[in-house]
Structure formats: C-alpha cells, structure tokens
Amino acid sequence: MQYAIGIDIGSTCAKTIVMDKDGTVLRRMLQPTGWSSVDTAEAIRADLFRDGISMDDAYSVATGYGRISVPYANHCVTEITCHGRGACHIFGKDNLLIIDIGGQDTKLISVEDGAVKDFVMNDKCSAGTGRFLEIMANTLSLRPAELCELAASGGNTSISSMCTVFAESEVISLIGRGEKRENIAFAVVDSIVKKVVSQSSRIQSSADTVCLTGGLCEFSWLIRCLSEQLGKPVVSSPDCRYAGAIGAALAAKKML
C-alpha cells in the first residue's frame, strides 16, 4: 500500500487528506457534505480515483459524524481522537487545549503527552457553532467571514440569549431599532466566544498552547477575541480545518 487516507465527514464539510508512507501530505480535499454522507464518501473515492489514487492501494481511516457512511474505510476512529492527533501534528506539540468549532457542535479537547485526557462538547443547542454564525450572517446579509471582519470595527452591543432562535430574534430587533451592522456583528462573535469560554471552565487542562481547529480557523478577529477572553494566546493555521482528517491519515499511516 502506498497511501494513507484520512476522511473526516463533518456535518457541513468533508475533508480528505492523502499522505505517503513518510507522512508527506500529497492531497487535500474539501467539499460540502450535502444531505447524504454516503454520496459524499462515494464522490471522494471517485475524485481520488481520477487522480490515480485507488483505495486498493491505500489504507483509509474515516472520522467525523459521517464516518460510518464510508463503506470502503478500513477503520473508523472518533473525531475527538483524530482532532487531538491532528492538532498535535500540525503544531508539533504533545500538550494542547483544542477548540474545535464545527458546523453543529463545539468541542474542547485536552491533550497531554499526545493523548486525549478530557473533552467537553456543547449541548444540543447550536449556539456557539458554525451554524449559529452562518444563521446570524444570513440575517445580516453577510457571509460568515465578512461578519467576523466587520465585527472588528464594532462594539458596545450584546446578545443575551444563548438559543439560536431567540438570538436571531434579538438580532432582528437590533436591526429594527437601527443598530449599526458592525455592532451587531461584534455581538454575534462575542456571543460565540462567551460560549466557548463557558465550556472551557468545565475542562481540565494544563496546556500553555490553545489552538483553534474547524472551519473558522482562519477568522482572525475570532481568534483575537478568544485569546483575550481566555487569557491565553490562541494559535491556528489553514491546516487546522483539516485537523480531523490529518489525525485520521496519521492513524492510517501506521498500518502501511
């Protein structure tokens, strides 16, 4: 076998990493999950085959909420384990507190000596998640990245509700009374940050390094706000979007 493949099928996006035997990343793939994880998994296989990468010559590990929908995967591993392993690989550290803001959930993962020691996940409400940000951005006729950029120039406004439905009603009320859009954007980001900070109080971690993974990993204003409210610098990189897939590929590499 020549290739180690990690497939992370999340609630909104599917990420794929292909490594060689030495751990060099040969291919990164990102695509919407869509309504069917099974169809997404098949599309990934077809795309790789067109690039000359056959599953017959690879060991593949699936992770994410749609991991059981990848019939050709040799093994499945939880996203908690894969995000921990992937983040440690990206930053070259064995002790991390990982904040993973996904489409439908937000996880905090404590890693010590390269192993997951503790984790917490938000409840069933989508507050503080990527979906929450997307809904609020749509209400403001913005894309999520635009909302975060605009938030940097706002302030002095807050959203009190932690429920997405009620928070959206608050945003509509703020729009109705003429509040500036940048101030509302500030309130949305601040709400997400406060949710993460609240979660952080429930996890045991002695790590000096905090990293942000998931689809919001390149939103600089969000990273800055997290750093300020957590009292620790939060680091990230473009590869943090692929942390789960990288962790899965590293697990696959061990089997080559």
N, C-alpha and C positions, 0 to 999 in steps of 0.2 A: 504494500500500500504506500502511495506517495503523498497523500493529502490528509490533513486533519481538518475537519469541517465543524464549525460551531454554528448552530442555528438557534436564534433567540426570537421566538414568535410572541411578541407582546400584544397588548390589547389594541394598539393603533398602528404600530410599525413592526416589521420583521427585519431583523438584522442578521447578516451572514458573514462569517469570517472563514477564509481558507488559508491554512498555514501549510508549509512544507515540513519535513522531518526536523529541520533545525529551528522551527518556530518563527520563521520569517513569514510575515503576512503577504500573501500573494493576491488576495482579492477581498474587497469589502463591498457588501451589497446592502442596500437599504430600500425598502418598498412598503407601501401601505399593507396592513394585514387584510383589510377588507372584511367582508361578512363571513368568509369561510377560511379558517386556518388550514383546512385540508387542501383547498385550491391554492392557497399561498405557498404551502410546502411543495406542491407539485410544480408551481411556477419557478420556485427556487431551483429545484432539480433540473428543470428544463433550461434555465438560464446558465447554470453551471455546465451542463452537457454541451451547450452551444459554444462554451469557452474551452471545451476539450477536457473538462473535469468530470469524470464518471464516478458515480457512487460505488461502482465495483472496484475502484482503485483508491478508495478513501474510507476512513473510519469517521463516522459522524455522530455528534452528540447534540441533542435538542434540549432546549430550556425555554423558560417563559411559560405564560399561562396556556399557550397552544402547543406545548411540547408533545402531548400525546397524539397530536394530529399530524405528526411527521412519521409516516409508516416505514420509511427507509432508514430512519435513525438507528444506529447500533445501540444507543443507550440514551436515557433521559436523566437529567440532573436538575435539581431545583434552581430557580433563579437566584435565591439567596446565596447558595454556594458559588454559582457561576459569577455573580456580580462581585463577590468577595475576591475570588481568584483573579478575575479580570482586572479589577481596580489595582490590586497589588502588583500585577504585571505591568500595567500602564505606568505606575508611579515608582516602581522599583522599591516598594516598601512592604513590610510584613505587618505593620501596625497602623490601622486606618479606621476612621469613622466614615462610613459611606452613606451619603444621602442620595437615594435613587428616586427621582420624581418621574413616575411613569404616567401613562395615559389615564389609568383608572385607580392607581394606588401610589402611595408614597411610603418607601421603606427606609429605615435607618439600620445599618448593619455594622456591628462592631467586629473588627478582625484583629486578632492578636496572634503573633507568631505565624501568620499566614493562614490561620484557621478561623472560621466564624465562631465567635463566642456568644453573641447575643444579637437579637434583632427585634425591631418593633415595626408594625405596619398600621396604617391608618384604618379606621373603621370603614363600614360600607359606604359612608358618605364620600363623595368625590371632591370635597373641599381640600384645597392644597395640592391638587393633582394637575397634570397636564390638561385634562378635560375641563377642569374648573377654569384654567387660564384661557382655553380655547373658547368656552362659552362667554366669558366676560369680554374677550377681544371681539367676538362677533357682535356683541351688544354695542360695542363702541365703534363698530365698522372698521376694525383693525385686524391685522394678523398678530399672532402671539408675540413674535419678535418685535413688531412695531410697538405693541403695547409696552413691552419691557423697556424699549429705548425711550419712549415718551415718558414713562414713569420717572426717569432720572431728572426730569425738569419739573416735576410736580411735588406736592406735599400738602400737609395740613388737612388731610381728608382721610377718613377711615371707614371701613365696612365692619359692622359689628357682628353680623351673622356668620356662622361657620357652615351653614347649609347652603349648597349651591343655588337652590331655587330661591330662597329668601335673599341671598346675597345679590342675585341677579335683579330682584325687585328693588333692592337698595340702590343698585347702580342705575336702574331706570329712573328712580326717584331723584337721584343726584343729577341726572341728565335733565330731568324735567324742571328742576329749580335753577338750571343754568350753571352748574358747577363746571369748571374748566376740565377739558378732557384729560389733560396731563395729571391733574389732581386725582381724578377717578382712577387713572392707570396706576398712579402711585399707591392708592388704597388697595387695589387688586393685588399688586405684588407684595405689599406689606401684609395682607391677609394670608397669602401663601407662606411667607417667611415665618409669621407668628405660629402657623400651624406646625411647621417643621420644628421650630424652637420648642413648642409644647411637647412634641413627640420626643425630642432629644432628652427631656427630663426623665423619660421612662426607660432609658437605656444606659447600661454600664459600659463606659469606655474610658481608657486612659490614654488614648492615642492623641498625639500632638497634631497630626495631619488629618484634616477633614476634606473629603473630596465630593464633588457633585457629579453623579452619573445620570444617564437618561437623556431624553430629548431636549431638555432645557439647559444642557451642559455648556452651551456657548452664549448664554444670556448674561452678559457682563454685569448689568445692574442687579439682577437677581443674586449673582454670586457676591457682589459687594454688600448687599443688604443682609445676606446670610452671614457673611463674615462679621459684620458689625453687631448683629443681634446674638450670635453665638459666642462672640468674644474670642474667636479663633479665625485665622485665615482659612478660607475655603478655596481649594485649588480645583482645576478642571482642565480638560483638553478636548479637542474634537473627537478623539478616540473614545472618550467616556460614553458617547452614545452607543458604542459597540461593546461596552464592558461585559455584558452578559454573554454575548457571542464569543468574545475573546476568551472568557473563562471556559466556555463550552469547548472551544477549539483546543485549548490547553489540555483539557481532560481527554480529548480525542487523541492528541499528540502522544500521550503516554501509552496509547495502545498500538502505535505504529511499530 
